[in-house]
């Protein structure tokens, strides 16, 4: 406090001691302010934000997924070069046999196919397909392959798929006219693992396939191999008027195919043929036992050849094929050749006037009762035959005449209702006649005729 009071008392003395300014003295000019320093401009950006952002937005827009429906659920990029299609095939059947007094057949409901179907395209040039089947409570991979394509003329396929041979076999499972394929398909290979080169020339005027496969028995599929031998396959199909503009001849086509390979079966996998009727009952099989002395196995070359043709114009559809197969087989130390041939002719007429095609019927007026639309209806008929050419196999005990027929004939009629492209109901009646295949005491006699209905409800997309 004392210090503070002393400071206050000294303030007047300090003020008096300050010099008094002279009012007559010239005043000094005010200081001039220095010019402001120049500010360096900001460095130019390394890139144009607006342009870069616009480019990024454009690329993101091009890759933006698009979802929709086109014969299946599809997710794809906006440019359509990469896409995934999710489909399915569901075939629910009823088989009813008539004139079955012996009770050898079972009437039943069953699933013929339960198949998810995944198809994808990557970067516009790579296709893949995966189609498993869960029918019968078992998992079977039907198709699993990748295609590499840069043009319609030359494509390459790797994986498991249909061997290029039978005309009706190569039809899609949902496109066949009858619920079950005809007798010649019993001799055609089904699906196998291999590599194939294929394509079309002049927009479908000529189609070809050439491939190498593990090799399978007649009518069979395979997921592996039991020997080093492989099987080659080649097919060509020509539609000479495909680009003529003549609608009456555009879908007239004919062609042929061959397979050749070496097979050597084992006791666990004999790799030989088993033939069945369209109602899925076995009418021919080779001897089987517990050792190679009493089991027939494949033992050497196996070749097949076929001629095939089809015609579609307006509501009319026709399909015909002939197949011949010859394979070396062995029983113990003895060898034989199993030679078989088969043919069929199939006719179709679409009652509602819609177009008949190799890829089934797509109704012009899908089911819509409110508009008075009821889809499409067609009727179908077919006849066919399969016979064992070399009957020495029965004499030499490779097959048993009391269990296996030497010859069968079949005739069938069918009615199909196509509510739309994805839903179909089919009712088929088939009758089959047999030469041998049964016994009376110890004597081989003709097996009783087989007659039955097959009904199918099919949903596919």
BATORTI-974272 format. One record per atom (N, C-alpha, C, O): z, x, y negated. Coordinates in steps of 0.1 Angstrom, whole numbers, plus 5000, padded with zeros to 4 digits. Layout:
ZXY...
! end
This chain:
500050085012500050005000500050094987499350064978500850194988500950294977499550354974499150364963498850394984497550454982496550354976495750394968496650224981495750124976495950104961494950084953497250094956497550074942497150194934496650174923497250314939496850434931495350434929494850474919494650384939493150384938492750284927491750314919493350174927493050074917493250114902492550084893494450194901494750244887493750354883493550364871493150424891492250534887490850484884490050564878490450354887489050304885488650314871487550354868489550284861489050284847488750434843487750454836489550524847489250664843487950714849487250794842487650674860486450724867485250664859484250734858485350544855484250474848484050544834482850554830485050584827484950644814484350784815483650824806484450844826483950984828482450984831481851084830481750864834480350854837479550874824479950814814478450954823477650964811476950834806476550754815476950824793476350694787474850724785474550824779473950634790472550654788472150644774472650564766471150734769470650734756469450624755468450644761469650524746468650424746467350464739466250404741467350584731466150624725465350714733464150754730465850764744465150854753464050784760464150664765462850854762461750784769462150754784462750834791461650644788461950604802460950674812459850684808461450704823460550764834459750654840460250544842458550684843457650574850458250544864458750634871458050424868458550384881457750454892456550484891458450494902457750564913456650474919456750354921455550544922454350474928454550464943454850564950454350344949454550334964453350404971452250384968453650474982452650534990451850434997452350335002450550454998449650355006450150345020450550445026450050225026450550215040449650295049448450305048450350345059449650425069448650335077449050225080447450385081446550305089447050285103447550375109446950165108447450125121446250135131445150075129446350215142445350235151445050105159446050045163443750065161443449945168443949955183443950065188444249845189444749855203443549895212442349875209443849965223442750015232442049895238442549795241440649915240439849805246440249785260440549875267440349655265440749625279439749685289438549695286440349725300439449785310438549675316437449715322438849545315437949445320438149315312439149305304437249225313437249105305438049005313437548955323439248965309440048875316439348735319439348685330438648685309438048555311436948565322436848475330436148675321435048685331435648705345435148645355436648785346437248815359437948685365437748655377438648615357439248495361438248385366438448315375437148385358436048285362435448325375435248235383435348455378434748505391435748475402435348425413437048495400438048465410438048315413438048275425438048235403438048085405436848045413436947955421435648105410434448065417434548095432434148025440435048215434435248255448436248175456436048135467437348145449438348055456437747915458438047855469436947865449436347735451435347735463435247635470434647845464433647855475434347865489433847815499435647915489436347925502437347805504437947805514437347715495438347605496437947525508436847475509438947495517438647425529438247275526438847215517437347225534436947085533437147025547436747075557437846915547438146845560437346715560437146655550436946675572436146555574435846525588436546575597434946435590434546385603433046395605432346345596432546455616431146455619431146475634431046585639431146365642431146365656432346455661432246515671433446445654434646525656435346555643434746555633436646595644437346635632436946775628436846865637436546795616436046925611436846975599437146905590437147105600437747175588436747295586436447375595436247305573435347415571435447465556435947395548434947575554434847625540433747545533432947485539433847555519432947475511431447505514430547425513431247635517429847675519429347645533428147665537430247595542429947555556429647665565429247645577429847795561429547905570430647935580430448005590431847885578432947905587433647765589434047705579433747725601434247585604434847575618434547655627435747475619436347445632436147295634436547215626435647265646435547125650436447105662436447175672437246995661438146955672437646825678437546725671437346825691436846715698437546695711438546765714437146595718437846565731436846475740436046405734437046485753436346405762437346335772438146415778437346205773438246135782437446035790436845945784437346055803436645975812437545915822438145985831437745785822438645715831437845635841437045545836437945655854437045595864437845505873439045515875437045415879437445335891436445345901435245325898436845375913435845385925436245285935437445285940435345195938435645085948434545095958433345075955434945115971433945115982433944985989434944905990432744945993432544816001432044856015431444966017432144756024431744776038432444906044431844976051433744916040434545026045435544976056436744986054435044926067435944866077436744976084437844946088436345096084437045206091438245256082439045326086438245216069439245266060439245416057440245476055438045476058437945616055437845656041438045776037437645556032437645586018438745516010439345416015439145565999440245505991439745455978439245535970439945325976439645275962440745325953441945315956440345365941441345425932440945435918439745435915441945435909441645475895441945625894442845675901441245695885441445835883440845875870439945815865441245995865440646055854439546155859439946245867438346135855437346235858437346355849437046465853437646325836437746435827438846415816438946295811439646515814440546515802440346645795441046745799439446655786439046775780439146785765438346725758440046865760440046905746438746995744438447075753438146985732436947055730437047125716436847055706437147255716437247325703436047405702435647485710435347385690434147465687434347515673434747455664433947645671434047705658432847795655432147835664432647805642431547895637432247995627432947945618431948115628432548215620431348285612430448345618431448285599430548355590429048325593428148405591428848205598427448145599426648205611425548165614427148305618426448375629427148385642426548435652428348345643429148365655429748225659430548165651429348175670429848045675430748075687430548165695431747995689432647995701433047855705433047765697433247845718433647715723434747735734434647825742435747655734436847655744437047505748437447425740436747485761436947345767437647345780437047365790439047335780439747325793439647175798439247085791440147155810440147025816441447005824441847095832442146895821443446865827443346755837444446705842442146705841442046595851442646645864442546755868443246545871443846575884445146645883445646695893445746665871446946735870446846885871447846955873445546935870445347085871444647125858443947055852444847255855444147315844442947395849443147495857441847355844440547435848439847455835439647365827439447585832438647615820437247585824436647655832436647485817435247455819434347545811433447605817434547555798433747645790434647735782435647685776434247855781434947955772433948065769433748155777433248055758432148145755431948175740432448095731431348275737430948315723429448335722428848405731428848285712427448305709427248385697428048375687426348475697425948555685424448515682423548525690424248465670422948415667422548445652423348435643421348505651420848535638419548465636418948465625419048395646417848315645417848215657418548235667417048115656416948025668416148085679416248035690415448185677414548245687415348335697415148325709416348405692417148495701418648475698419048495687419348435708420748425708421348485720420648495730422648525719423248595731424648515733425348495724424848485746426148415749426948495759426348555769428248505757429148575766430248485771430748405762430648485783431748405788431548325800430748365808432148205800431948115811431247985806431647925796430147955812429347845808428347795819428447855830427547695816426647645827425547745829424947805820425247775842424147855846422847785843422747665846421847845836420647775832419747745844418947835849419947625850419147595862418747445862417647405859419647365867419347225869419247145856419947165847418247055856417946975844419046875841419646865830419546805851420546705849421946775848422846735841422146895855423346965853423547015839424647025834422447055832422547105819422746995808423047025797422646865812423046765803424546765800425246805809424946725789426346725785427046625794426446525799428346645797429146565806429146415801429246325809428946395788429046255783427646195782427546085778426546275785425246225782424446185795423346125793425046205807424246175819424146025820425045945815423045975825422745835826423745765835424245655832424045825847424945765857426345845855426345955850427345775860428645835859428745975866429346065862428045975878427946105886426546145887425646065888426346275887424946335888424346305902425146285911423046325903422346295915422446405925423046515923421746385937421846475948421346615945421846715949420246635937419746775934420746865927420746985929421746805920422746875913423646945923424347035920423746885936424546955946424047095949424847175954422847125947422247255950422247345937421947465939422447285926422347365913423747435910424747365912423747555906425047615902425647545890424847495882426947545890427547475878427947585868427047635861429147615866429547715855429947845862430547845873429647955855429948085860430148185848429848145837430748295851430948395841429748495840429248535851429248515828428148605827427648625813428348585803426448675811425848705798424448645798423748655808424048575787422748515787422148535773422748525763420848555774419948555762419148425762418548395772419148355751418448225751417948195737418348265727417048095736416548055723415447955724415147915735414947915712413847825712412747875703413047945693411547845706410347895699409547775694409447675701409147785681408347675675409147545675408547445679410347555670411247435668411347355680411147225680411547415692411847335704410647315713410747255723409447375709408347355718408547435731408147385741409247545730409547625742410947665741411447725731411747645752413147685753413247775765412647755776414047885764414147975775415648025776416348025766416048065788417348125791417148235802416448205812417748345800417748455810419148505810419748545800419748515822421148565823421548635836420748625845422648705836423248765847424648715849425448705840424948675861426248605864426948665877426248735884428148625878428848665891428248615903428048675913427748485902427148415914428148315920429348355922427748195922428548085928427748015939426548025939428447945947427847865958427147745951427347715940426247685959425547565954426547455949427447425956426347405937427147305932428547345927429347255923428847475928430147525925430247585911429247625905431547605907431847685895432747805900433347805911432847905891433648025895434348085883433848075872435448145886436248215875436348365878437148435872435648415888435748555892434648585903433648505904434848695910433848735920434548795932435648855930433948785943434548845956433748955961434049015971432648995954431849105959431149165947431149115936430549285949429849355938428549295934428049315923427949215943426649165940426649065929427648995927425649055921425548965910424248875911423448905920424148775903423048685904422348675891422948655880421048675891420248665879419648515879419448455889419548465867418948335865417948335853418148405843416848255854415948245844415348105844415148045854415148055832414647915830413747905818413947975808412747815819411847795808411547645808411347585819411547585797411247435795410347425783410647465772409247355785408147335775407947195771407847105780407947165758407547035753406347055744406447085732405147055750403947095743403647015731402947055722404146885730403746805718404946785709404946685701405946865710407146855702406946845687407546775680405946925682405546925668404246865664403646885654403746775674402446715671402546595662401546555657403746535660403846415652403546295660403746185655403246305673402946195681404246155688404746225697404846035683406145995688406145955703407145955710404945925708404845885722404946005732405245995743404546125727404446245735405446355731405546455738406146335720406946445714408046485724408446605725408546395732409646425741409246435756410046405765407946465758407446495771407646645774407146725767408446675785408746815787408746845802409046755810408446965806408447015820408847165820408647235810409447205831409847345832410247375846410047295856410847495847411347545860412347645858412547705847413047685869414147785869414247845882413947785893414747965883415048035895416348115894416748155883417048135905418148225906418048315918417448275928418548435917418548525929419748615928420048675917420448635939421548725939422048755953421448705963423048845954423648885966425048845966425848865957425448785978426848735979427448775992426748776002428648815992429348846005430748776004431648825997430948666011432148596011433248656019433048756027434448606018435648656025436248536032435948416029437248566040437948456047438648366037438648246038439248426026439948346016438948276007439248166002437748336005436748275996435348286003434648386000435048196012433748196019432548196010431548256014432648135999431448135989430248065995429148105993430447946002429347876008429447726003430347685996428347656006428147526000428947416007429247416019429347315999429947186004429247075996429247085984428646986003427846875996428646745997429246706007428546665985429246545984428346435979427346465972428646305982427846195977428246175962429146245957427546085956427946055942429245985941429845985930429745935952431145875952432145985956433345955958431746105956432646225958433246235973434346285974432546185982432946205996432046306003430846316001432646396010431946516016431146466028431546396037429846506028428946476039428346596046427746586056428646716040428146836047429146956044429446976032429547026054430347146052430047236064429747196075430247366062430047466073431447486080432447456075431347556091432547576100433547656092433247756086434847616094435947696088437047706099437247626107437747816098438847846108439847936102440047936090440448016111441548106106441148246106441848336102439948276112439448416112437948416109437348306108437348536107435948546104435148506116433948486115435748506128435048466140434748326140433748276147435448236133435248096133435048036119435147916117434848126109434548076096433248136090432948256091432448046085431148086080431348136066432048066057430748246063430848306049429448346044428548366052429348356031428048406025427848556029428848636030426648586032426348726038424948776034424148796043424648786022423348846018422748766006423448715998421448766006420748715994420848565994420948496004420748515981420748365979419848345967419948395956418748255970417848225959417748075958417848005968417348035946417047895943415847885935415547975927415147765935414047745927414047595924414447515932413547555912413547415908412347385899411947475891411747265900410847215891411447095885412047015892411247075872411946965865411046905853410246985848411246785850410546715839411246605834412146545841411046565821411646455815410646395805409746465800410946265802410046195792410846085785411546005792410846085772411545985764410645935753410046015745410545805752409745745741410345605739410245525747410745585726411345455723412545425733413445505735412545305739413645265748413545315762414445285770412445395765412245435779412645585781412345665772413245605792413645745796413345775810413645685819412745885813412445925827412946075829412846155821413446095841413946235845413646255860413946165868413146375863412846405877413046555880412746635871413546585891413646735895413646745910413946655918413246865914413246915928413847045929413647135920414747065938415447195940415447235955415547155964415247365957415247425970416247555969416147635960417047565979418047665980418047735994417947666004418147865994418147936007419248056006419048135997420148056015421248156014421548216028421548136038421748336029422148406041423648376044424448396035423948336056425348316060425648386073424748416081426948406076427348476088428448406094429348346088428548406108429648356116429948456127429148466136431048526125431248636134430248736132430048786121429548776143428548876141427148826140426148896140427048696140425648626139425348586125426248556117424048586122423548556109422548436109421848426119422548356099421548246098421148236083421748296074420148156081419748116067419947966065419347886073420747926056420947786053419947746042420047786030418947666046417847626036418047476034418047396043418147436021418347306017417347266006417047345998416947136006416147095995416546955991417046875999416246915978416646785973415746745961415246835954415646615959414846565948415446435943416246365950415146395931415546265926414546225915413946305908414546095912413846035901414745935894415345855901414745935881415745855874414945785863414145845856415145655861414545575850415545495842416545455847415245475829416145415820415345325811414245355806415945205807415345125797416545065788417445005794416445085775417445045766417044895762416044875755417844805766417544665764417544625750416844535746418344685741418444655727417444725719417444715706416544805725415444865717415844995711414945055704417045045712417445175707416745285714416145265725416745405708416045515714416745575726417945605725416045595737416545675748416245815746415145855742417245905748417146045746417846125757418646065764417546255758418146345768419646355764420446385773419946335752421346345747422046205746422846185737421646115754422245975755421645885744420745915738422345775743421845665733422845665722424045655724422345665709423145645697422745515691421645505686423545405692423145275688422745265673423345325665421645195671421245175657422245085650422345085638422844995658423844895652425144905660425344825669426045005656427245015663428144885663427944805655429044875672429844755674430544725661431244805655430244595656430844545644430644395645429744335639431644325652431444175654431244095641430543995640431944145630431844075617430444075612430043985604429644175616428244185611427244135622426044145621427844085633426944045644426344165652425244145658426944285652426444395658427244425671428544415671426544455682427244475695426944605702427044615714426344705695426044825701424744825708423844745705424644905718423444915726423744905741424844935746422744845748422844825763421644885770420544875764421844945781420644995789420844965804422044945808419744965811419844955826419145085831418245145825419645125843419145255849418945235864419545155870418045315869417845315884417445455888416845535880417845495900417445625906417345625921418045535927416645715926416545735941416545885943416145965934417045925954417046075957417246105972417646015980417046225975417246275989417746415989417346495981418546455999418946586002418846606017419346526025418246726021418146746036418346896039417946986031418846916051419047056056417647086063417347026073416947186058415647216063415747296076415047256086416647396077416747476089417847416098419047446095417547336108418647276116419147366127420047316135418647486127419247576137420747606135421447646144421147586123422547606120423447516128424647546131422947396132423747306140423747356155424747346162422647396159422547446173423347576175423947586186423447656165424247776166425747766161426447866160426147636159427547606157428047656143429247666140427047676133427447706120427947576113428747586103427547466118427947336113427947236124427347266135428747136123428947036134428246906130428446846120427246866139426546746137427346616137426946516131428546626143429346506143430246496130430846396128430146596122430846596109429946606097430246556086428846676099427946706087426546636090425946646100426046566079424746506080423646606078423746706071422546576085421346666083420446616072419646696066420646486068419846436057420446316051421146236058420346296038420946176031419946126021419146206015419945996019419145926009420045846001421145796005419745835988420645745980419745665970418645715966420245555966419645465956420745405948421745365953420445395935421545335926420945265914419845285910421745175909421445105897422645115888423745125892422445105875423545115865423345035853422245005849424445005846424444935834425345005824426545035828424945035812425745105802425845025789424844965785427045025784427244965770427745075761428745135764426945105751427345205741427845125728427045085720429145115727429745055715429345125702429045065692429345255703428945345693428645485699428545495711428545585691428145715696429345775705429145865713430545725703431745785709432345705720433245755727432045585722432645495732431645435741430645375736431845445754430845395763431545335776432545395780430945225781431445175794430245175803429145125800430445225815429345235825429845175838430945185843428845095845429145045858427945075867426845035864428145155877427145195886427345145901428545135905426245115907426345075921425445175929424245195925425945245939425145345947425345315962426345275967424145335969424145315983423545445989422545495985424245495999423745626005423645606021424445546027422545656026422245646040422245796046421945886039422745806058422945936064422145956078422045856085421746076080421246106094422246196100422446316096422846156111423946216118425146226108425246166098426146306113427346316105428546236110429646236103428446176121429546096127429346116143428346176147430246056150430246076165430645946171431445866166430045926183430445816192430845886205429945916213432145896208432545976219432346126215432946176206431446186223431046326220429646336215429146446212429046226213427646226208427546206193428246126187426646296187426446286172425646156169424546136175426046076160425345956156425245956141425946036134424545856136424445846121425745796115426345696120426145856104427245816097427045676091425945656086428045586091427745456084427345466070427745556063426545376065426045376051427345366042428345306046427145426031428245426021427745346009426745376003428545246005428245165993429445155984430545135989429245155971430345155963430045145948428845165944431045105940430845095926431645205919432745235924431145255908431845345900431845285886430845265880433045265881433145215867433745325858434645395863433345335846433845445837434045395823433145325818435145425818435445405803435445545797436245625801434645575788434445705782434645705767434045635760435545795763435645825748435345965746435946055753434446005737434146135735433746155720433146075714434146275715433746305701433846455700433546515689
! end
